Amino acid sequence: MRSKFLSRFSVRLVAIFICLTCLIGYALPVQAQSEVNVSGVGVTYTFGEKVTFSAKINTQSPIQGAYLLFQVVGNQNTHTIPLTINSSGSTSYTYPVQNGLLPPFSRISFWYHLLLGNSATYDSPHYFFQYNDDRFPWQPVDGNGFSLYWYEGDTSFGQAAKDAAVAGYQSVQKLFPIPAGDPIKIYIYASSADLQDTLNMSGSTWVGGHANPDLGVVLVSIAPGAAQSIEMERQIPHELAHVLLYRLTGSAYANLPTWLTEGIASQVEEYPNSDYTQVLTASAQAKTLLPISDLCGPFPPDASRAILAYAESDSFVRYLLRTYGASDLQALIRAYANGLSCDQGVVRALGPSLAQLDQQWQQAALGQKVTGVAFSNLLPYLIFLGLMLIIPVWRLGLKHMKKEKDDNPKAG
């Protein structure tokens, strides 16, 4: 009897499982992969102007909706574009790149998504193209973890630039460990106008060089000539440091204060900006220094305050390195990467608050007498403390006088 009962129970379980499977399969959208044929997939672009996606899509069932999806590799933002497919199955879409969603030299992934009859869906394979600035005859040189490109100057120019990159890499390695990664691409424009033109096309404006840390791409402007070595050994290591710092912290790079990222990048320049000392000295004398806490986020947009922000970041991080060393700087990077605020990070890694470090830096690096500033900051607390002490003493005095009067009524 027991075996018959178990046999019947097993049959019922199998029947229930089959029914559930059918119901779940009916409820979920059907992936109609075999009904769709995507061919003739192509991409053409005019750099800085437009990108045209084209394909031919044939299906056995009617198409209820068609979409082009694309994203920059390494970026999770996906852009979805409704498509029109003509009677022959051809589709084409031209995307205007002036809105800045396609960074120069980025790798783009795109695919097609279809809504078919009977709630079926289809997703094509992912296709890729490289969105390079093809307006210039780039010359390449590879090796030592770098792919370097330039279009003006001879072979020795490219080799000198690669040497500057290697030296910059070694300087960064003294500050923090560098994880392995794909070769970093460095593009050297022959003029700042060419570079600005390129960056403007991507919706960005920058004063000098630029790094796309998540893409592993560095853009600088260096003209062949007598000053090329100085510019190479200043610009290339600076932008390289941003990419390597991103590789160390990943997406948490966005948590790092700007004064820290720019300050670290300035430390590895072979030839620091000579204007920084003059700017700092003049601002210290005029008492117009920016609080370091104001440099946690984006730097000021106007040029004069921006260069002061860079100068202060360079000097402040230099002071931190001299006072605490590279190991504590690494601890500071980790604190910020773990999500601590601009002030919490320095307290966790170094001990003093950011305001205290700011005062210590001004005294040590700029010879500023910040005692008066500190006193002004403490004055409200001192007044409050004074009131807290004076009121009880005053009450005690009144109580003592009343007691004397009660004890000696004739004195009144």
Helices and strands as residue ranges (DSSP letters): H 2-27, G 33-35, E 36-46, E 50-59, E 63-72, E 79-82, E 90-96, G 97-99, E 106-116, G 117-119, E 121-123, E 127-131, E 139-143, E 146-150, H 155-173, E 184-189, H 192-201, E 210-212, E 217-221, H 228-249, G 250-255, H 258-267, H 275-286, G 292-295, H 303-324, H 326-337, H 342-350, H 354-366, H 371-407, G 409-411
